[in-house]
Amino acid sequence: MAENVLEKIIKKKSERLIDLKKKRPIESLLEHPPDSMDYINFKETIENNISNNKISIIAEIKKASPSAGIIIENYNPVDIANKYYKNKATCLSVLTEEDFFLGSLTHIYKIKSKMIPMDPTSMHMPILCKDFFIDSYQVHLAKYYGADAILIILSAVPENIANQLYEEALKLDMSVIVEVHTKDEARYSLKFSDALIGINNRNLKTLKTNMNTTFDIHDILINHKGPLISESGIKTKDDLLNVVKKTNIKTFLIGESLLNNIDNNSIFSVL
């Protein structure tokens, strides 16, 4: 049987959370919020683009992944964020999982506190904390470090945990992306009426990517009132425009294709 990568990641995340909760109990997060953190409405930012018939790119920042290995040797998330900003990306997705993606929640804080907008009067881009959420404690932790949105991967948690994560995020005025990969997950995701729904073209259990996933699942989600997102597998501008043409989805989460060529990437020309 093929190794289930998602199970390995969740097992390690569970172990880390046991130690982290002892070192940083939730009370400490509530009593000592970070100074002068600006929060931006992630969902509203994308909805405004949709209303204006604009394409949105959620540009991902990550050092490594189980499928690609090390993507960027000299990893500087603030520098990458500034490059995405200059290329007019709509939002950021910051990979914070420590063991398989070599991320950190501190990267979100550094980006928000150190990146330099071209227009000093403008706000920074909203940030998605891209991690494997299995406990509502993590929602508070993400907020503490400056995240504007969290990700709930339906294949990673049972339904009751997904519900808890969703409700906790809404209480904290955070946006939520509910991620699906199968038709059954897509049907269940419709109950999260205030969420954005992301269709992940990558199977997190096998790490195989198939763009047909977006096309196969889209019809189930077409009446969802929130934005739909196509995630993973977008390698070129033509790939992106093909999805727009076939589904009218206008929001994309893209990582490796941008990271491999941030300074001169034709995908940004759609913005």
FIVOTI-28930 format. One record per atom (N, C-alpha, C, O): residue in one letter; x, y, z. Coordinates in steps of 0.02 Angstrom, whole numbers, padded with zeros to 5 digits, always signed. Example, Ala and Ser with C-alpha at 12.3 -4.5 7.8 and 13.67 -1.06 7.14 Angstrom:
// FIVOTI-28930
a+00660-00284+00390
a+00615-00225+00390
a+00660-00165+00390
a+00712-00166+00423
s+00642-00112+00354
s+00684-00053+00357
s+00645+00002+00394
s+00670+00057+00402
END
This chain:
// FIVOTI-28930
m+00043-00060+00000
m+00000+00000+00000
m+00045+00063+00000
m+00095+00066+00035
a+00025+00112-00041
a+00064+00174-00044
a+00061+00211+00023
a+00010+00209+00058
e+00115+00244+00038
e+00119+00282+00100
e+00069+00339+00099
e+00065+00376+00050
n+00031+00347+00153
n-00016+00402+00159
n+00020+00462+00190
n+00031+00465+00251
v+00038+00509+00147
v+00077+00566+00169
v+00038+00609+00218
v+00065+00634+00267
l-00027+00618+00205
l-00069+00659+00248
l-00070+00632+00320
l-00065+00670+00368
e-00076+00567+00326
e-00077+00536+00393
e-00012+00550+00430
e-00013+00564+00490
k+00044+00547+00395
k+00109+00560+00427
k+00112+00632+00452
k+00136+00645+00507
i+00088+00679+00411
i+00090+00749+00430
i+00045+00762+00491
i+00065+00798+00537
i-00014+00734+00491
i-00061+00744+00546
i-00034+00713+00610
i-00041+00742+00664
k-00003+00655+00605
k+00026+00623+00665
k+00079+00667+00696
k+00081+00676+00757
k+00123+00695+00654
k+00176+00738+00679
k+00147+00803+00708
k+00172+00828+00758
k+00097+00829+00675
k+00065+00891+00699
k+00033+00879+00768
k+00038+00922+00812
s+00002+00822+00778
s-00029+00806+00843
s+00024+00804+00898
s+00013+00829+00953
e+00081+00774+00882
e+00135+00770+00931
e+00161+00839+00949
e+00174+00854+01008
r+00170+00882+00899
r+00194+00949+00911
r+00146+00990+00955
r+00167+01028+00998
l+00081+00981+00943
l+00031+01019+00980
l+00030+01002+01054
l+00017+01046+01095
i+00044+00940+01071
i+00046+00921+01141
i+00099+00962+01178
i+00086+00988+01232
d+00158+00967+01149
d+00212+01006+01180
d+00197+01081+01179
d+00210+01116+01227
l+00170+01104+01123
l+00158+01176+01115
l+00106+01201+01165
l+00113+01256+01192
k+00054+01162+01176
k+00002+01183+01223
k+00029+01189+01294
k+00005+01230+01333
k+00079+01148+01310
k+00109+01152+01377
k+00152+01215+01382
k+00151+01249+01434
k+00189+01230+01330
k+00233+01288+01330
k+00195+01353+01324
k+00213+01404+01355
r+00141+01352+01282
r+00103+01413+01269
r+00029+01398+01276
r-00006+01391+01225
p+00004+01393+01337
p-00068+01381+01346
p-00109+01436+01314
p-00086+01492+01306
i-00170+01419+01295
i-00212+01467+01259
i-00222+01531+01298
i-00231+01585+01268
e-00222+01527+01364
e-00231+01587+01406
e-00177+01639+01392
e-00191+01699+01393
s-00116+01615+01379
s-00062+01662+01366
s-00071+01699+01300
s-00050+01756+01292
l-00103+01665+01252
l-00117+01698+01187
l-00170+01751+01195
l-00167+01804+01164
l-00219+01737+01238
l-00274+01784+01248
l-00253+01844+01290
l-00277+01900+01280
e-00207+01833+01336
e-00186+01886+01382
e-00134+01933+01351
e-00129+01991+01371
h-00096+01907+01304
h-00042+01947+01276
h-00044+01948+01200
h-00001+01919+01167
p-00094+01982+01171
p-00097+01986+01098
p-00039+02027+01071
p-00012+02069+01106
p-00019+02014+01008
p+00037+02051+00979
p+00021+02125+00972
p-00037+02144+00964
d+00072+02166+00975
d+00062+02238+00971
d+00044+02260+00900
d+00073+02237+00851
s-00003+02305+00895
s-00021+02342+00833
s-00023+02297+00771
s+00006+02315+00720
m-00057+02240+00775
m-00063+02196+00717
m-00122+02218+00675
m-00178+02225+00700
d-00111+02229+00611
d-00165+02248+00565
d-00195+02185+00535
d-00160+02142+00508
y-00262+02179+00538
y-00296+02122+00508
y-00337+02147+00449
y-00367+02201+00450
i-00339+02106+00397
i-00373+02124+00334
i-00423+02069+00318
i-00411+02010+00331
n-00480+02089+00290
n-00532+02040+00273
n-00512+02003+00209
n-00518+02029+00154
f-00488+01942+00218
f-00464+01901+00163
f-00520+01886+00113
f-00512+01897+00053
k-00576+01863+00139
k-00632+01844+00096
k-00659+01904+00057
k-00672+01900-00003
e-00666+01960+00091
e-00693+02020+00059
e-00647+02045+00004
e-00670+02070-00047
t-00582+02039+00014
t-00534+02060-00036
t-00545+02022-00102
t-00544+02051-00156
i-00556+01957-00096
i-00568+01916-00155
i-00637+01929-00184
i-00645+01931-00245
e-00686+01937-00141
e-00755+01951-00166
e-00757+02017-00204
e-00793+02022-00254
n-00719+02066-00183
n-00717+02130-00219
n-00689+02121-00289
n-00713+02151-00337
n-00638+02079-00296
n-00611+02064-00363
n-00663+02029-00406
n-00670+02045-00465
i-00698+01981-00377
i-00749+01945-00416
i-00803+01993-00439
i-00826+01989-00497
s-00824+02039-00395
s-00875+02088-00414
s-00853+02131-00471
s-00893+02154-00512
n-00787+02143-00475
n-00759+02184-00529
n-00733+02142-00587
n-00696+02167-00630
n-00752+02078-00588
n-00733+02031-00641
n-00657+02025-00649
n-00630+02019-00704
k-00623+02027-00591
k-00550+02022-00591
k-00529+01953-00566
k-00562+01923-00524
i-00473+01930-00591
i-00443+01867-00567
i-00402+01881-00504
i-00369+01933-00499
s-00404+01835-00456
s-00365+01841-00394
s-00314+01784-00391
s-00329+01727-00408
i-00254+01802-00371
i-00203+01751-00359
i-00183+01754-00285
i-00160+01805-00260
i-00192+01696-00252
i-00166+01687-00184
i-00097+01657-00193
i-00091+01597-00207
a-00046+01697-00184
a+00022+01676-00199
a+00053+01643-00137
a+00053+01672-00083
e+00079+01583-00146
e+00104+01545-00090
e+00178+01555-00076
e+00219+01561-00121
i+00193+01557-00011
i+00262+01564+00012
i+00280+01502+00051
i+00250+01488+00104
k+00328+01463+00027
k+00349+01403+00063
k+00420+01386+00043
k+00443+01399-00013
k+00455+01356+00090
k+00525+01337+00078
k+00530+01269+00045
k+00574+01257+00003
a+00485+01223+00064
a+00489+01154+00040
a+00420+01123+00040
a+00372+01151+00066
s+00416+01063+00010
s+00354+01024+00012
s+00373+00951+00005
s+00426+00934-00022
p+00329+00905+00029
p+00344+00834+00021
p+00350+00812-00052
p+00386+00764-00067
s+00314+00846-00096
s+00315+00826-00166
s+00375+00854-00204
s+00401+00821-00249
a+00397+00914-00186
a+00451+00948-00223
a+00518+00948-00187
a+00569+00963-00218
g+00518+00933-00122
g+00579+00941-00084
g+00594+01014-00070
g+00547+01054-00066
i+00658+01032-00064
i+00676+01102-00053
i+00662+01142-00117
i+00688+01126-00170
i+00621+01194-00111
i+00604+01236-00169
i+00650+01296-00172
i+00673+01315-00226
i+00664+01327-00114
i+00706+01386-00111
i+00759+01375-00057
i+00743+01369+00002
e+00822+01373-00076
e+00877+01362-00028
e+00884+01421+00020
e+00881+01413+00081
n+00894+01480-00008
n+00903+01540+00033
n+00835+01573+00043
n+00817+01622+00011
y+00797+01544+00089
y+00727+01562+00098
y+00718+01625+00140
y+00740+01628+00197
n+00686+01675+00110
n+00672+01738+00146
n+00599+01755+00132
n+00584+01786+00081
p+00553+01737+00177
p+00482+01748+00164
p+00463+01821+00155
p+00417+01836+00117
v+00497+01866+00189
v+00481+01937+00182
v+00499+01961+00112
v+00461+01999+00081
d+00556+01940+00088
d+00578+01959+00021
d+00529+01931-00032
d+00512+01966-00080
i+00508+01869-00023
i+00460+01839-00070
i+00394+01877-00068
i+00364+01890-00120
a+00371+01895-00007
a+00309+01932+00000
a+00312+01999-00037
a+00264+02019-00070
n+00368+02033-00031
n+00376+02097-00065
n+00375+02089-00141
n+00348+02131-00177
k+00404+02035-00166
k+00403+02022-00238
k+00332+02007-00262
k+00311+02030-00315
y+00295+01969-00223
y+00225+01955-00241
y+00185+02020-00241
y+00142+02030-00284
y+00198+02063-00192
y+00163+02126-00187
y+00175+02169-00249
y+00129+02198-00277
k+00237+02171-00270
k+00255+02211-00330
k+00223+02183-00393
k+00210+02219-00441
n+00211+02117-00392
n+00178+02085-00450
n+00102+02085-00444
n+00067+02054-00485
k+00076+02120-00393
k+00004+02132-00384
k-00035+02069-00366
k-00094+02063-00382
a-00003+02022-00331
a-00041+01965-00305
a-00095+01991-00258
a-00087+02043-00227
t-00150+01954-00254
t-00208+01976-00215
t-00199+01962-00141
t-00211+02006-00099
c-00178+01902-00125
c-00168+01880-00056
c-00106+01837-00052
c-00077+01817-00103
l-00085+01822+00009
l-00029+01777+00020
l-00053+01714+00055
l-00100+01716+00096
s-00022+01659+00040
s-00031+01597+00077
s+00038+01578+00104
s+00084+01566+00067
v+00043+01577+00171
v+00108+01563+00202
v+00106+01494+00233
v+00066+01481+00279
l+00149+01450+00209
l+00152+01381+00235
l+00188+01382+00301
l+00247+01399+00304
t+00153+01363+00355
t+00183+01367+00421
t+00198+01299+00452
t+00223+01296+00508
e+00182+01245+00418
e+00196+01177+00445
e+00271+01166+00449
e+00308+01180+00401
e+00294+01142+00507
e+00365+01143+00522
e+00406+01085+00494
e+00462+01095+00472
d+00378+01025+00494
d+00419+00966+00482
d+00424+00945+00410
d+00476+00920+00388
f+00370+00954+00372
f+00369+00930+00303
f+00376+00988+00253
f+00395+00978+00195
f+00359+01049+00276
f+00363+01108+00232
f+00414+01159+00257
f+00427+01210+00225
l+00443+01145+00316
l+00496+01187+00346
l+00473+01258+00357
l+00510+01306+00348
g+00409+01265+00377
g+00381+01331+00389
g+00381+01350+00462
g+00406+01314+00504
s+00351+01408+00476
s+00347+01433+00545
s+00293+01487+00547
s+00287+01527+00501
l+00256+01489+00602
l+00207+01543+00611
l+00241+01611+00616
l+00211+01662+00599
t+00303+01612+00638
t+00338+01676+00643
t+00347+01710+00574
t+00355+01771+00570
h+00344+01670+00521
h+00350+01700+00454
h+00292+01747+00439
h+00301+01798+00406
i+00233+01730+00463
i+00175+01774+00453
i+00187+01840+00488
i+00176+01894+00459
y+00209+01837+00551
y+00221+01898+00589
y+00275+01941+00556
y+00268+02002+00552
k+00328+01909+00533
k+00383+01946+00501
k+00359+01981+00437
k+00377+02038+00424
i+00318+01946+00398
i+00293+01975+00336
i+00250+02036+00352
i+00257+02088+00320
k+00205+02029+00400
k+00160+02085+00415
k+00197+02144+00446
k+00177+02202+00437
s+00249+02131+00483
s+00284+02185+00517
s+00341+02216+00477
s+00363+02271+00492
k+00365+02179+00425
k+00425+02203+00391
k+00417+02216+00316
k+00457+02251+00287
m+00365+02188+00285
m+00360+02200+00213
m+00342+02272+00199
m+00310+02305+00240
i+00364+02297+00142
i+00358+02368+00127
i+00310+02379+00068
i+00328+02363+00012
p+00250+02406+00081
p+00204+02421+00025
p+00233+02476-00020
p+00267+02521+00004
m+00219+02471-00084
m+00241+02523-00130
m+00207+02590-00114
m+00238+02643-00120
d+00144+02586-00093
d+00107+02645-00073
d+00102+02644+00004
d+00069+02601+00032
p+00135+02691+00038
p+00137+02690+00111
p+00067+02694+00143
p+00058+02674+00201
t+00018+02720+00106
t-00049+02727+00134
t-00091+02663+00124
t-00145+02657+00152
s-00065+02615+00086
s-00104+02555+00071
s-00094+02503+00126
s-00046+02506+00164
m-00141+02456+00129
m-00135+02401+00177
m-00096+02344+00145
m-00092+02339+00084
h-00069+02302+00187
h-00034+02243+00162
h-00085+02194+00132
h-00146+02202+00140
m-00060+02143+00098
m-00103+02091+00072
m-00127+02046+00130
m-00089+02032+00176
p-00190+02024+00128
p-00212+01977+00180
p-00175+01911+00174
p-00154+01891+00120
i-00167+01878+00231
i-00126+01817+00234
i-00166+01757+00259
i-00199+01760+00310
l-00162+01704+00220
l-00189+01639+00240
l-00135+01600+00277
l-00079+01593+00252
c-00152+01575+00336
c-00107+01529+00371
c-00120+01459+00342
c-00171+01428+00356
k-00073+01436+00301
k-00080+01371+00268
k-00046+01318+00312
k+00016+01313+00314
d-00087+01280+00346
d-00061+01229+00391
d-00112+01173+00395
d-00163+01173+00361
f-00098+01125+00438
f-00143+01068+00447
f-00178+01077+00515
f-00153+01056+00567
f-00236+01108+00512
f-00274+01126+00572
f-00313+01066+00596
f-00355+01038+00560
i-00299+01046+00659
i-00333+00988+00688
i-00361+01004+00757
i-00392+00961+00789
d-00350+01066+00781
d-00369+01085+00849
d-00384+01160+00848
d-00348+01199+00818
s-00438+01180+00882
s-00457+01251+00882
s-00404+01295+00915
s-00403+01356+00903
y-00361+01266+00955
y-00304+01303+00983
y-00262+01335+00927
y-00238+01391+00934
q-00255+01299+00872
q-00215+01324+00817
q-00245+01386+00785
q-00209+01427+00757
v-00310+01393+00788
v-00343+01451+00760
v-00322+01513+00799
v-00306+01565+00769
h-00322+01508+00865
h-00299+01564+00907
h-00226+01579+00894
h-00205+01637+00893
l-00187+01527+00885
l-00116+01535+00873
l-00104+01572+00806
l-00062+01617+00802
a-00140+01552+00755
a-00134+01585+00690
a-00152+01659+00695
a-00118+01702+00667
k-00207+01673+00730
k-00228+01743+00740
k-00174+01783+00777
k-00159+01840+00760
y-00146+01752+00828
y-00095+01785+00868
y-00036+01808+00825
y-00008+01861+00836
y-00017+01767+00777
y+00040+01783+00734
y+00022+01827+00674
y+00065+01844+00634
g-00042+01845+00668
g-00061+01893+00616
g-00099+01866+00557
g-00111+01903+00510
a-00118+01802+00558
a-00155+01774+00501
a-00224+01804+00495
a-00257+01818+00545
d-00246+01814+00434
d-00313+01840+00420
d-00361+01784+00402
d-00422+01794+00403
a-00335+01726+00386
a-00377+01669+00365
a-00342+01604+00383
a-00281+01601+00390
i-00383+01552+00391
i-00355+01485+00403
i-00382+01437+00350
i-00429+01452+00313
l-00350+01379+00347
l-00370+01326+00300
l-00395+01266+00339
l-00363+01243+00386
i-00454+01240+00319
i-00479+01178+00347
i-00479+01126+00291
i-00515+01133+00242
i-00438+01075+00299
i-00433+01021+00249
i-00480+00965+00269
i-00468+00931+00319
l-00534+00956+00233
l-00585+00908+00253
l-00558+00836+00255
l-00583+00795+00293
s-00509+00821+00214
s-00481+00753+00215
s-00435+00741+00275
s-00414+00685+00287
a-00420+00794+00313
a-00373+00788+00369
a-00407+00782+00436
a-00375+00761+00485
v-00471+00799+00440
v-00505+00800+00506
v-00575+00770+00501
v-00606+00773+00447
p-00601+00742+00555
p-00671+00720+00555
p-00718+00780+00554
p-00697+00837+00566
e-00780+00768+00538
e-00828+00822+00529
e-00835+00866+00591
e-00841+00927+00585
n-00836+00836+00650
n-00845+00876+00711
n-00788+00924+00722
n-00798+00980+00747
i-00727+00903+00705
i-00669+00948+00712
i-00672+01004+00660
i-00656+01062+00675
a-00691+00987+00599
a-00698+01038+00547
a-00749+01091+00569
a-00738+01151+00558
n-00803+01069+00599
n-00854+01116+00623
n-00826+01161+00677
n-00839+01222+00678
q-00788+01132+00723
q-00759+01172+00778
q-00710+01224+00752
q-00711+01282+00774
l-00668+01203+00706
l-00619+01250+00677
l-00653+01308+00642
l-00634+01366+00649
y-00705+01292+00605
y-00743+01342+00567
y-00775+01393+00614
y-00768+01453+00605
e-00809+01368+00665
e-00844+01413+00712
e-00794+01456+00750
e-00807+01515+00762
e-00738+01427+00770
e-00688+01465+00808
e-00659+01521+00765
e-00649+01576+00790
a-00645+01507+00702
a-00617+01558+00658
a-00666+01615+00648
a-00647+01674+00649
l-00730+01599+00638
l-00780+01652+00629
l-00786+01695+00692
l-00796+01755+00687
k-00781+01664+00750
k-00784+01703+00813
k-00726+01752+00817
k-00733+01806+00845
l-00669+01734+00788
l-00610+01777+00789
l-00607+01824+00729
l-00556+01856+00717
d-00662+01827+00691
d-00665+01871+00632
d-00613+01854+00580
d-00585+01898+00547
m-00599+01789+00573
m-00553+01766+00522
m-00591+01735+00464
m-00646+01707+00474
s-00564+01739+00405
s-00592+01705+00347
s-00571+01632+00348
s-00521+01614+00379
v-00610+01590+00315
v-00597+01518+00314
v-00599+01492+00243
v-00646+01505+00206
i-00547+01455+00224
i-00549+01416+00162
i-00560+01343+00182
i-00520+01314+00218
v-00614+01314+00158
v-00627+01243+00168
v-00604+01207+00105
v-00628+01220+00050
e-00556+01162+00114
e-00524+01129+00057
e-00554+01059+00045
e-00562+01020+00091
v-00570+01046-00019
v-00599+00982-00038
v-00559+00952-00096
v-00525+00986-00133
h-00564+00885-00100
h-00530+00851-00156
h-00576+00799-00190
h-00561+00777-00245
t-00631+00781-00156
t-00677+00731-00184
t-00747+00760-00189
t-00762+00812-00160
k-00789+00725-00225
k-00858+00748-00232
k-00895+00746-00165
k-00935+00790-00150
d-00882+00694-00125
d-00914+00689-00060
d-00894+00747-00015
d-00935+00776+00020
e-00830+00764-00016
e-00806+00821+00024
e-00838+00886-00002
e-00855+00930+00038
a-00845+00892-00067
a-00875+00952-00096
a-00947+00959-00073
a-00968+01014-00055
r-00984+00905-00073
r-01054+00908-00050
r-01057+00929+00023
r-01099+00971+00042
y-01013+00901+00064
y-01014+00918+00135
y-00993+00991+00146
y-01018+01024+00192
s-00947+01016+00106
s-00921+01083+00115
s-00974+01137+00107
s-00965+01193+00131
l-01028+01121+00073
l-01081+01171+00061
l-01113+01196+00125
l-01144+01249+00126
k-01107+01158+00179
k-01136+01179+00243
k-01098+01239+00272
k-01125+01275+00314
f-01036+01249+00250
f-00995+01304+00275
f-01010+01366+00233
f-00970+01387+00191
s-01068+01395+00245
s-01095+01445+00199
s-01053+01509+00197
s-01055+01545+00147
d-01016+01524+00250
d-00977+01586+00251
d-00904+01576+00230
d-00864+01622+00233
a-00888+01515+00209
a-00819+01500+00191
a-00805+01511+00117
a-00851+01512+00076
l-00742+01518+00100
l-00719+01508+00032
l-00708+01433+00025
l-00688+01400+00074
i-00720+01405-00033
i-00708+01334-00042
i-00652+01325-00093
i-00656+01350-00150
g-00600+01289-00072
g-00543+01276-00116
g-00545+01205-00142
g-00552+01158-00103
i-00539+01197-00207
i-00534+01131-00237
i-00460+01116-00248
i-00427+01147-00289
n-00434+01068-00210
n-00363+01051-00215
n-00354+00998-00268
n-00378+00941-00261
n-00319+01015-00320
n-00305+00968-00374
n-00253+00915-00355
n-00242+00867-00391
r-00221+00926-00297
r-00172+00877-00273
r-00204+00832-00220
r-00234+00856-00172
n-00197+00768-00229
n-00218+00719-00179
n-00166+00718-00124
n-00109+00697-00135
l-00184+00740-00064
l-00135+00746-00011
l-00113+00679+00017
l-00064+00676+00055
k-00148+00626+00000
k-00127+00560+00023
k-00072+00530-00021
k-00028+00495+00003
t-00077+00545-00086
t-00027+00518-00133
t+00018+00572-00163
t+00070+00556-00191
l-00002+00635-00157
l+00032+00694-00184
l+00028+00699-00259
l+00063+00740-00289
k-00013+00659-00291
k-00023+00663-00363
k-00071+00720-00379
k-00120+00732-00343
t-00057+00755-00434
t-00097+00813-00454
t-00134+00800-00519
t-00106+00773-00566
n-00197+00820-00520
n-00238+00811-00579
n-00285+00871-00585
n-00331+00880-00544
m-00275+00913-00636
m-00316+00973-00645
m-00390+00956-00658
m-00433+00999-00649
n-00404+00896-00679
n-00474+00877-00691
n-00515+00877-00627
n-00577+00878-00630
t-00481+00876-00570
t-00517+00878-00506
t-00561+00941-00502
t-00618+00937-00482
t-00533+00998-00522
t-00573+01060-00522
t-00633+01054-00567
t-00688+01074-00549
f-00623+01026-00627
f-00679+01020-00674
f-00731+00971-00650
f-00791+00982-00660
d-00710+00917-00618
d-00756+00865-00596
d-00799+00888-00537
d-00857+00869-00531
i-00769+00929-00493
i-00803+00949-00431
i-00842+01014-00438
i-00889+01027-00400
h-00822+01054-00485
h-00850+01122-00491
h-00927+01123-00491
h-00957+01165-00458
d-00958+01079-00528
d-01032+01080-00535
d-01067+01072-00468
d-01122+01098-00459
i-01037+01034-00422
i-01068+01024-00356
i-01068+01089-00316
i-01113+01101-00276
l-01018+01130-00328
l-01008+01191-00288
l-01035+01254-00320
l-01029+01308-00291
i-01064+01248-00378
i-01080+01307-00418
i-01128+01355-00383
i-01127+01415-00397
n-01170+01329-00339
n-01219+01372-00304
n-01194+01397-00236
n-01231+01430-00200
h-01132+01380-00218
h-01105+01406-00155
h-01098+01482-00161
h-01073+01507-00212
k-01120+01518-00110
k-01122+01591-00116
k-01053+01624-00108
k-01044+01682-00126
g-01005+01587-00079
g-00938+01615-00070
g-00893+01600-00129
g-00911+01561-00173
p-00834+01630-00130
p-00787+01618-00184
p-00762+01546-00187
p-00755+01513-00136
l-00751+01521-00248
l-00721+01456-00259
l-00648+01467-00282
l-00633+01515-00317
i-00605+01422-00261
i-00533+01428-00275
i-00509+01363-00307
i-00526+01309-00284
s-00469+01369-00359
s-00434+01311-00387
s-00363+01312-00360
s-00327+01361-00369
e-00343+01257-00327
e-00279+01254-00293
e-00234+01200-00324
e-00258+01145-00340
s-00171+01215-00331
s-00120+01167-00353
s-00126+01150-00427
s-00181+01146-00455
g-00068+01139-00458
g-00067+01115-00527
g-00068+01168-00580
g-00060+01152-00639
i-00076+01231-00561
i-00075+01286-00610
i-00002+01301-00626
i+00034+01329-00584
k+00019+01284-00686
k+00090+01294-00704
k+00102+01352-00752
k+00156+01381-00754
t+00050+01370-00790
t+00057+01423-00839
t-00004+01468-00840
t-00056+01452-00811
k+00004+01524-00873
k-00052+01570-00883
k-00108+01534-00921
k-00167+01545-00905
d-00092+01493-00970
d-00143+01457-01008
d-00182+01408-00964
d-00242+01399-00973
d-00147+01375-00917
d-00182+01331-00870
d-00235+01369-00832
d-00291+01346-00824
l-00216+01427-00808
l-00261+01469-00768
l-00321+01490-00810
l-00379+01484-00788
l-00308+01516-00870
l-00362+01541-00912
l-00408+01485-00935
l-00467+01497-00948
n-00382+01424-00941
n-00423+01367-00959
n-00475+01352-00904
n-00532+01335-00918
v-00453+01358-00842
v-00499+01348-00786
v-00553+01403-00785
v-00612+01389-00775
v-00532+01464-00796
v-00580+01520-00798
v-00632+01507-00853
v-00692+01516-00842
k-00609+01486-00911
k-00654+01475-00968
k-00704+01419-00954
k-00763+01425-00972
k-00681+01365-00923
k-00724+01306-00914
k-00768+01309-00852
k-00821+01277-00850
t-00748+01349-00802
t-00785+01349-00738
t-00806+01418-00714
t-00850+01423-00671
n-00776+01470-00741
n-00786+01538-00718
n-00757+01550-00648
n-00771+01601-00617
i-00717+01502-00623
i-00680+01515-00561
i-00627+01567-00576
i-00591+01563-00626
k-00621+01617-00532
k-00575+01672-00544
k-00524+01681-00488
k-00488+01731-00485
t-00519+01631-00444
t-00472+01636-00388
t-00428+01574-00388
t-00453+01517-00394
f-00364+01584-00380
f-00315+01529-00387
f-00263+01533-00331
f-00237+01587-00317
l-00249+01476-00301
l-00194+01471-00254
l-00137+01436-00290
l-00142+01379-00310
i-00082+01473-00297
i-00025+01448-00337
i+00039+01454-00296
i+00051+01506-00265
g+00079+01401-00297
g+00141+01402-00258
g+00203+01392-00300
g+00235+01441-00319
e+00220+01330-00314
e+00284+01315-00345
e+00295+01350-00412
e+00351+01371-00427
s+00243+01355-00453
s+00250+01387-00518
s+00271+01460-00512
s+00307+01486-00555
l+00249+01493-00459
l+00269+01562-00448
l+00337+01566-00414
l+00379+01607-00433
l+00348+01523-00366
l+00411+01525-00328
l+00472+01511-00373
l+00526+01536-00361
n+00462+01470-00424
n+00517+01453-00469
n+00535+01510-00516
n+00588+01508-00548
n+00491+01560-00521
n+00505+01616-00566
n+00463+01676-00545
n+00416+01695-00581
i+00478+01706-00488
i+00438+01761-00462
i+00446+01824-00503
i+00397+01859-00516
d+00507+01838-00524
d+00521+01904-00554
d+00494+01913-00624
d+00482+01969-00646
n+00486+01858-00661
n+00464+01865-00731
n+00416+01809-00748
n+00430+01768-00792
n+00359+01807-00713
n+00312+01752-00723
n+00250+01777-00759
n+00217+01824-00737
s+00235+01746-00815
s+00179+01768-00857
s+00111+01760-00823
s+00062+01791-00843
i+00108+01716-00772
i+00044+01707-00736
i+00020+01773-00707
i-00040+01785-00705
f+00066+01814-00684
f+00047+01878-00653
f+00014+01925-00704
f-00019+01973-00685
s+00024+01913-00768
s-00003+01959-00819
s-00079+01957-00822
s-00110+02001-00853
v-00111+01907-00790
v-00184+01903-00791
v-00215+01952-00741
v-00275+01965-00742
l-00174+01980-00697
l-00200+02025-00645
l-00208+02096-00669
l-00230+02139-00631
END
